Amino acid sequence: MLTLPDSFDPAERGERARDFFLEGYNCCQSVLLAFADVLAANGLADADTLKRIGSGFGGGFARMREVCGSFSACTILAGFIRPAPTSDREERKANYALVQEMAADFRERNGGSIVCRELLGLQGRGAEGPQPSARTEEFYRKRPCGEIIRRAAVIAAEKMKEAAR
């Protein structure tokens, strides 16, 4: 079980995640970094490791517009909230149940999908090239990513808080 700081607040974790996105981190990294202090304090992962883990998940798996990177971060965080480090079926069941709960929450808060292309209104389009989009004012204005990322971090924080009770 994770030990959380007394000041742990899901809304604040959401704001942190959105801020990391505005600094230029991808969607997955942004959500993971919002919890770097908690994971480090529990001896599980530091910020550099989380940046590395999340690096390929941006843009729905490397701009292929598949599963949203911020939801991928929720899935990664589920491994810290309800870990399944062995082949034990009950551990895996608990982890999978948590990921499914997070997916249901994510869908409910984000228009019914966990898929990047659907969240961005890019249905019918396939993978994009590997070049990340330029982070301009227009990019941030036309993309819902900052808000989706904020919501994903709130979901993960809520589940962490539930598990810590």
C-alpha positions as a Markdown table, in Angstrom:
| # | Residue | x | y | z |
|---|---|---|---|---|
| 1 | Met | 0.0 | 0.0 | 0.0 |
| 2 | Leu | 1.2 | 3.5 | -0.8 |
| 3 | Thr | 1.8 | 6.0 | 1.9 |
| 4 | Leu | 0.4 | 9.4 | 0.9 |
| 5 | Pro | 1.4 | 12.8 | 2.3 |
| 6 | Asp | -1.2 | 14.4 | 4.6 |
| 7 | Ser | -1.7 | 17.2 | 2.0 |
| 8 | Phe | -2.5 | 14.7 | -0.8 |
| 9 | Asp | -5.3 | 16.2 | -2.9 |
| 10 | Pro | -6.6 | 14.7 | -6.2 |
| 11 | Ala | -7.5 | 18.1 | -7.7 |
| 12 | Glu | -4.0 | 19.4 | -7.0 |
| 13 | Arg | -2.5 | 16.3 | -8.6 |
| 14 | Gly | -4.6 | 17.0 | -11.7 |
| 15 | Glu | -3.3 | 20.6 | -11.8 |
| 16 | Arg | 0.3 | 19.3 | -11.5 |
| 17 | Ala | -0.3 | 16.9 | -14.4 |
| 18 | Arg | -1.7 | 19.6 | -16.6 |
| 19 | Asp | 1.2 | 21.9 | -15.7 |
| 20 | Phe | 3.7 | 19.2 | -16.7 |
| 21 | Phe | 1.9 | 18.9 | -20.1 |
| 22 | Leu | 2.2 | 22.7 | -20.5 |
| 23 | Glu | 5.9 | 22.4 | -19.9 |
| 24 | Gly | 6.2 | 20.1 | -22.9 |
| 25 | Tyr | 6.0 | 16.6 | -21.4 |
| 26 | Asn | 3.8 | 14.1 | -23.3 |
| 27 | Cys | 0.4 | 13.1 | -21.9 |
| 28 | Cys | 1.7 | 9.9 | -20.2 |
| 29 | Gln | 4.8 | 11.5 | -18.7 |
| 30 | Ser | 2.7 | 14.4 | -17.4 |
| 31 | Val | 0.3 | 12.2 | -15.4 |
| 32 | Leu | 3.2 | 10.0 | -14.1 |
| 33 | Leu | 5.2 | 13.1 | -13.0 |
| 34 | Ala | 2.3 | 14.4 | -11.0 |
| 35 | Phe | 3.0 | 11.4 | -8.7 |
| 36 | Ala | 6.8 | 11.3 | -8.8 |
| 37 | Asp | 7.1 | 12.6 | -5.2 |
| 38 | Val | 4.7 | 9.9 | -3.8 |
| 39 | Leu | 6.4 | 7.1 | -5.7 |
| 40 | Ala | 9.9 | 8.3 | -4.7 |
| 41 | Ala | 8.8 | 8.6 | -1.0 |
| 42 | Asn | 7.6 | 5.0 | -1.2 |
| 43 | Gly | 10.9 | 3.9 | -2.7 |
| 44 | Leu | 9.2 | 2.8 | -6.0 |
| 45 | Ala | 10.3 | 5.2 | -8.8 |
| 46 | Asp | 11.9 | 8.6 | -9.3 |
| 47 | Ala | 11.0 | 11.3 | -11.7 |
| 48 | Asp | 13.7 | 10.4 | -14.2 |
| 49 | Thr | 12.5 | 6.8 | -14.3 |
| 50 | Leu | 8.9 | 7.9 | -14.8 |
| 51 | Lys | 9.9 | 10.2 | -17.7 |
| 52 | Arg | 11.6 | 7.3 | -19.3 |
| 53 | Ile | 8.8 | 4.8 | -18.8 |
| 54 | Gly | 6.2 | 7.3 | -20.2 |
| 55 | Ser | 8.3 | 8.5 | -23.1 |
| 56 | Gly | 6.8 | 6.2 | -25.8 |
| 57 | Phe | 3.1 | 6.5 | -24.7 |
| 58 | Gly | 2.5 | 10.1 | -25.9 |
| 59 | Gly | 0.0 | 10.6 | -28.7 |
| 60 | Gly | -1.7 | 7.4 | -28.1 |
| 61 | Phe | 1.4 | 5.2 | -28.3 |
| 62 | Ala | 4.0 | 7.2 | -30.2 |
| 63 | Arg | 1.4 | 9.3 | -32.2 |
| 64 | Met | -0.4 | 6.2 | -33.5 |
| 65 | Arg | -3.5 | 7.6 | -31.8 |
| 66 | Glu | -4.4 | 4.4 | -30.0 |
| 67 | Val | -4.9 | 4.3 | -26.2 |
| 68 | Cys | -4.6 | 7.8 | -24.8 |
| 69 | Gly | -1.2 | 8.3 | -23.1 |
| 70 | Ser | -2.8 | 9.8 | -20.0 |
| 71 | Phe | -4.9 | 6.6 | -19.6 |
| 72 | Ser | -1.8 | 4.6 | -20.2 |
| 73 | Ala | -0.3 | 6.4 | -17.2 |
| 74 | Cys | -3.3 | 5.4 | -15.1 |
| 75 | Thr | -2.7 | 1.8 | -16.1 |
| 76 | Ile | 1.0 | 2.2 | -15.1 |
| 77 | Leu | 0.0 | 3.7 | -11.8 |
| 78 | Ala | -2.4 | 0.9 | -11.1 |
| 79 | Gly | 0.7 | -1.3 | -10.9 |
| 80 | Phe | 1.9 | 0.8 | -7.9 |
| 81 | Ile | -1.6 | 1.1 | -6.3 |
| 82 | Arg | -2.5 | -2.6 | -6.6 |
| 83 | Pro | 0.6 | -4.4 | -7.8 |
| 84 | Ala | 0.7 | -7.8 | -9.4 |
| 85 | Pro | 4.5 | -8.5 | -9.4 |
| 86 | Thr | 4.1 | -12.3 | -9.5 |
| 87 | Ser | 2.0 | -14.8 | -11.4 |
| 88 | Asp | -0.5 | -14.9 | -8.6 |
| 89 | Arg | -3.9 | -14.8 | -10.2 |
| 90 | Glu | -5.6 | -13.0 | -7.3 |
| 91 | Glu | -3.0 | -10.1 | -7.6 |
| 92 | Arg | -3.6 | -9.9 | -11.3 |
| 93 | Lys | -7.4 | -10.0 | -10.8 |
| 94 | Ala | -7.2 | -7.1 | -8.3 |
| 95 | Asn | -4.9 | -5.1 | -10.7 |
| 96 | Tyr | -7.1 | -5.7 | -13.7 |
| 97 | Ala | -10.2 | -4.8 | -11.7 |
| 98 | Leu | -8.6 | -1.5 | -10.8 |
| 99 | Val | -7.6 | -0.8 | -14.4 |
| 100 | Gln | -11.1 | -1.5 | -15.5 |
| 101 | Glu | -12.5 | 0.8 | -12.9 |
| 102 | Met | -10.1 | 3.5 | -14.0 |
| 103 | Ala | -11.2 | 3.0 | -17.6 |
| 104 | Ala | -14.8 | 3.3 | -16.7 |
| 105 | Asp | -14.1 | 6.5 | -14.8 |
| 106 | Phe | -12.0 | 7.9 | -17.7 |
| 107 | Arg | -14.6 | 7.1 | -20.3 |
| 108 | Glu | -17.3 | 8.8 | -18.1 |
| 109 | Arg | -15.3 | 11.9 | -17.6 |
| 110 | Asn | -14.0 | 12.1 | -21.2 |
| 111 | Gly | -16.9 | 11.5 | -23.6 |
| 112 | Gly | -16.9 | 7.7 | -23.6 |
| 113 | Ser | -13.5 | 6.7 | -24.9 |
| 114 | Ile | -9.9 | 5.9 | -23.9 |
| 115 | Val | -8.7 | 6.1 | -27.5 |
| 116 | Cys | -6.6 | 9.1 | -28.5 |
| 117 | Arg | -8.0 | 9.5 | -32.0 |
| 118 | Glu | -11.6 | 9.4 | -30.7 |
| 119 | Leu | -10.8 | 11.9 | -27.9 |
| 120 | Leu | -9.2 | 14.3 | -30.4 |
| 121 | Gly | -11.9 | 13.8 | -33.1 |
| 122 | Leu | -9.5 | 12.2 | -35.5 |
| 123 | Gln | -11.5 | 9.1 | -36.4 |
| 124 | Gly | -10.6 | 7.7 | -39.8 |
| 125 | Arg | -7.0 | 8.9 | -39.5 |
| 126 | Gly | -4.2 | 6.4 | -38.8 |
| 127 | Ala | -0.9 | 6.8 | -37.3 |
| 128 | Glu | 0.9 | 10.1 | -37.7 |
| 129 | Gly | 4.7 | 10.4 | -38.3 |
| 130 | Pro | 7.0 | 10.3 | -35.3 |
| 131 | Gln | 7.6 | 14.0 | -35.2 |
| 132 | Pro | 5.9 | 15.5 | -32.1 |
| 133 | Ser | 3.6 | 18.4 | -32.7 |
| 134 | Ala | 5.0 | 21.9 | -32.1 |
| 135 | Arg | 3.7 | 23.1 | -28.7 |
| 136 | Thr | 2.3 | 26.5 | -29.9 |
| 137 | Glu | -0.5 | 28.5 | -28.5 |
| 138 | Glu | -2.7 | 27.2 | -31.2 |
| 139 | Phe | -1.8 | 23.6 | -30.3 |
| 140 | Tyr | -2.9 | 24.1 | -26.7 |
| 141 | Arg | -6.0 | 26.0 | -27.8 |
| 142 | Lys | -7.3 | 23.4 | -30.2 |
| 143 | Arg | -6.4 | 20.3 | -28.2 |
| 144 | Pro | -8.4 | 19.0 | -25.2 |
| 145 | Cys | -5.3 | 17.2 | -24.0 |
| 146 | Gly | -4.6 | 19.4 | -21.0 |
| 147 | Glu | -8.0 | 18.8 | -19.5 |
| 148 | Ile | -8.0 | 15.1 | -20.3 |
| 149 | Ile | -4.6 | 14.8 | -18.6 |
| 150 | Arg | -5.9 | 16.7 | -15.6 |
| 151 | Arg | -8.9 | 14.3 | -15.3 |
| 152 | Ala | -6.7 | 11.2 | -15.7 |
| 153 | Ala | -4.4 | 12.4 | -12.8 |
| 154 | Val | -7.5 | 13.1 | -10.7 |
| 155 | Ile | -8.8 | 9.5 | -11.3 |
| 156 | Ala | -5.4 | 8.0 | -10.4 |
| 157 | Ala | -5.2 | 10.2 | -7.3 |
| 158 | Glu | -8.7 | 9.2 | -6.2 |
| 159 | Lys | -7.8 | 5.5 | -6.6 |
| 160 | Met | -4.6 | 6.0 | -4.6 |
| 161 | Lys | -6.5 | 7.7 | -1.8 |
| 162 | Glu | -9.1 | 4.9 | -1.7 |
| 163 | Ala | -6.3 | 2.3 | -1.6 |
| 164 | Ala | -4.5 | 4.1 | 1.3 |
| 165 | Arg | -7.6 | 4.1 | 3.5 |
